[in-house]
Amino acid sequence: MDNTKITPTSDYFAPNTVNKLKDLYAITTMEHLISIADKLRNPGGFANSIGVGEKEFQAIIQKAKQKIKAPKYSGRKYPTGGL
């Protein structure tokens, strides 16, 4: 059995923002959002699309990263080298 803890986005965002994340981007967990946030070229545009300011979004992501201890995105498509 997998012991991975799943953190819902509702722990960090208001209900209307959670619904936008779910409806627009199919994001339901903070782990998924952190992974996507690490890859964003325009975090301000993403934040505005879900109704959050860029600085507030960055602060929430940083807080979540510290608490969740999510793995850092390496920037490689296949970080372990496999295809």
CYANA upper distance limits for C-alpha pairs under 8 A (distance plus 0.5 A):
  6 ILE  CA     29 THR  CA      6.99
  6 ILE  CA     30 MET  CA      8.18
  6 ILE  CA     31 GLU  CA      7.72
  7 THR  CA     11 ASP  CA      7.76
  7 THR  CA     29 THR  CA      5.97
  7 THR  CA     30 MET  CA      6.04
  7 THR  CA     31 GLU  CA      7.37
  7 THR  CA     68 ILE  CA      8.46
  8 PRO  CA     28 THR  CA      6.58
  8 PRO  CA     29 THR  CA      5.03
  8 PRO  CA     30 MET  CA      6.41
  9 THR  CA     13 PHE  CA      6.56
  9 THR  CA     18 VAL  CA      6.69
  9 THR  CA     28 THR  CA      6.40
  9 THR  CA     29 THR  CA      5.66
  9 THR  CA     30 MET  CA      5.71
 10 SER  CA     14 ALA  CA      6.98
 10 SER  CA     15 PRO  CA      7.06
 10 SER  CA     18 VAL  CA      6.56
 12 TYR  CA     60 ILE  CA      7.44
 12 TYR  CA     64 ALA  CA      8.39
 13 PHE  CA     17 THR  CA      6.55
 13 PHE  CA     18 VAL  CA      6.63
 14 ALA  CA     18 VAL  CA      6.75
 15 PRO  CA     19 ASN  CA      6.71
 16 ASN  CA     20 LYS  CA      6.86
 17 THR  CA     21 LEU  CA      6.69
 17 THR  CA     50 ILE  CA      6.31
 17 THR  CA     51 GLY  CA      7.08
 17 THR  CA     52 VAL  CA      8.25
 18 VAL  CA     22 LYS  CA      6.69
 18 VAL  CA     28 THR  CA      8.07
 19 ASN  CA     23 ASP  CA      6.42
 20 LYS  CA     24 LEU  CA      6.11
 20 LYS  CA     25 TYR  CA      8.13
 20 LYS  CA     50 ILE  CA      6.18
 21 LEU  CA     25 TYR  CA      5.88
 21 LEU  CA     26 ALA  CA      6.75
 21 LEU  CA     27 ILE  CA      5.87
 21 LEU  CA     28 THR  CA      7.59
 21 LEU  CA     50 ILE  CA      7.00
 22 LYS  CA     26 ALA  CA      4.78
 22 LYS  CA     27 ILE  CA      5.43
 22 LYS  CA     28 THR  CA      6.32
 27 ILE  CA     32 HIS  CA      6.95
 27 ILE  CA     33 LEU  CA      6.93
 28 THR  CA     32 HIS  CA      7.88
 28 THR  CA     33 LEU  CA      8.43
 29 THR  CA     33 LEU  CA      6.94
 30 MET  CA     34 ILE  CA      6.43
 30 MET  CA     64 ALA  CA      7.83
 31 GLU  CA     35 SER  CA      6.77
 31 GLU  CA     68 ILE  CA      8.24
 31 GLU  CA     70 ALA  CA      7.06
 32 HIS  CA     36 ILE  CA      6.83
 33 LEU  CA     37 ALA  CA      6.43
 34 ILE  CA     38 ASP  CA      6.68
 34 ILE  CA     61 ILE  CA      6.94
 34 ILE  CA     64 ALA  CA      8.40
 34 ILE  CA     65 LYS  CA      7.72
 34 ILE  CA     70 ALA  CA      8.00
 35 SER  CA     39 LYS  CA      7.40
 35 SER  CA     72 LYS  CA      8.44
 35 SER  CA     73 TYR  CA      7.26
 36 ILE  CA     40 LEU  CA      6.91
 37 ALA  CA     43 PRO  CA      7.51
 37 ALA  CA     61 ILE  CA      8.20
 38 ASP  CA     72 LYS  CA      8.33
 38 ASP  CA     73 TYR  CA      6.76
 39 LYS  CA     73 TYR  CA      8.04
 39 LYS  CA     75 GLY  CA      8.05
 42 ASN  CA     46 PHE  CA      7.19
 43 PRO  CA     47 ALA  CA      6.50
 43 PRO  CA     54 GLU  CA      7.17
 44 GLY  CA     48 ASN  CA      6.56
 44 GLY  CA     53 GLY  CA      7.68
 44 GLY  CA     54 GLU  CA      5.16
 45 GLY  CA     49 SER  CA      6.66
 45 GLY  CA     54 GLU  CA      8.39
 46 PHE  CA     50 ILE  CA      7.16
 47 ALA  CA     51 GLY  CA      6.80
 47 ALA  CA     52 VAL  CA      5.56
 47 ALA  CA     53 GLY  CA      6.36
 47 ALA  CA     54 GLU  CA      5.97
 47 ALA  CA     57 PHE  CA      6.59
 48 ASN  CA     52 VAL  CA      5.91
 48 ASN  CA     53 GLY  CA      6.53
 48 ASN  CA     54 GLU  CA      7.53
 52 VAL  CA     56 GLU  CA      7.15
 52 VAL  CA     57 PHE  CA      6.72
 53 GLY  CA     57 PHE  CA      6.54
 54 GLU  CA     58 GLN  CA      6.66
 55 LYS  CA     59 ALA  CA      6.64
 56 GLU  CA     60 ILE  CA      6.70
 57 PHE  CA     61 ILE  CA      6.71
 58 GLN  CA     62 GLN  CA      6.65
 59 ALA  CA     63 LYS  CA      6.63
 60 ILE  CA     64 ALA  CA      6.56
 61 ILE  CA     65 LYS  CA      6.55
 62 GLN  CA     66 GLN  CA      6.82
 63 LYS  CA     67 LYS  CA      6.88
 64 ALA  CA     68 ILE  CA      6.22
 64 ALA  CA     69 LYS  CA      8.38
 65 LYS  CA     69 LYS  CA      5.84
 65 LYS  CA     70 ALA  CA      6.35
 74 SER  CA     79 PRO  CA      6.92
 75 GLY  CA     79 PRO  CA      8.19
 78 TYR  CA     82 GLY  CA      6.48
 78 TYR  CA     83 LEU  CA      7.07
